[in-house]
Amino acid sequence: MTASSTGHEGDPAATATQEWWGAEDVCVRYGEKLAVDDLDFVVQPGTVTGFLGPNGAGKSTTMRMIAGLDEPTAGRVLVNGTDYRAASDR
């Protein structure tokens, strides 16, 4: 993450303390059903973010992974660049 991407140009201390989260190459399968396929995103601090899509698009499944209720079949959910499961062990 760079200072310019967070809106804190010229203030490295501010960007170092900013938390962000996202997903990297996330896939979720329930048996043969592919619920989430190759999801990548980053949510920067101070942004409003929403999930839009039709029923069955994987919105709730994605939110359950972000909340730590479900684990992805593949990929990682990230908090500040660290897998959220590793971050929760600290």
N, C-alpha and C positions, 0 to 999 in steps of 0.2 A: 504494500500500500504506500502510495506517495502522498506528500503533503498536498499536492494539487488535487488529488482525487477526493480529499476529505473537506476541502474548502478552508483549510488552515494554512495557507501559503505562508512560509517564513516562520512557522512555529513548530519545530520538530517535537518539542515536548508535548504539545497538544495531540499530534498524530500518534505518538508512541503510546498514549493512554487510551486512544479510541478503540472500542471493541467493535468487531464486525463478525458476521457469521454467513455461512453459505453452504453450498453443496458442490461436490466434485465427482463427476462421473457416477452419480447415484442411479442404481437400478433396484427395483423391488419386484419380486415374484411371489405369488401365492400359488404354489403348485405350477400348473401350466400357464396361469394368467399373469401377464406382464402388467403390473400396476403403474410403475414409474420406469421410464426408459431413458437412460443417459442424461440425467438432469444436472445442469451446471448453473450456478448463480452465486452472486455475492450481494449482501445487503450491507450498505455502508451506514455508519451512524448518522442520525438526523434525517434519514429518508423515510418516506411513507411507502410501504410496499404491500401489494396485494396479489393474491392468486386468483386468476380468472380461468374458467374453463367449464366445459359441459360435465354433467354427471359422469362419474367413472374416470375422470381424467387424471386422478392421482393427487388431488389437492389435500384431502384429509390424510392420506398416507404420508405425504411429504411433511405436513405439520406434525404428525405423530413422530416422525423421525427427528425433526428439529427439537421436539420436546423430550426426546430420549425414550419414548414409549415403545418404539419399534426400531429395529436395526435394518439398515439397507442390506440387500442381498449382495450388492457390489457397490463400490465407491465409498465416499466418506462425507459426513456432515461435519463442517468445520466451525470452530470458534477461534477467532484470531489466528487462523492458519493451522490449528491443531485439531485433530480428530476429537469430537466432543466427548467420546468415551474416555480418552486419555486425559482431557481437560477436567473431567468430573472426578478423577482419581486424586487430584491435587488437594 
